């Protein structure tokens, strides 16, 4: 849509359109490829670890919704934490007892509005010990401070 609008500007339109295409297309194509690979890996993992056949997933509307909605957002974002959250949504949508489409839609909409820091904070509150592994964390000093 933006490319079409740029192309309609007399004289500079085609040049601006070409410049935008040159800047945006490579990261977009790379993100598409990385995301497709991540989703494929997640589906193969579900097949190997949970015994879920990929053909079964084709007939699960909640899974299809999760893949389509997550894919749109994953391609638009450069934030790795968001992509992980979206991949988890897809994985959970494939499992028995998966959240319904409305719950998935709400989750994906929340991920879209959150920043990486929001997601990290949620992970910290979910499991503080695991979230702090590998971090330079200094535990609180017990007793009164004496200096």
Buried (B, 14 or more C-beta within 10 A) or exposed (E): EEBEEBBEEEEEBEEBBEEBEEEEEEEEEEBEEEBEEBBEEBBEEBBEEEEBEEEEBEEBEBBBBBBEBBBEBBBEBEBEBBBBBBBBBBBBBBEEEBBEBEBBBEBBEEBBEBEBEBBEEBBBEEEEEEBEEEEEEEEEEEEEEEE
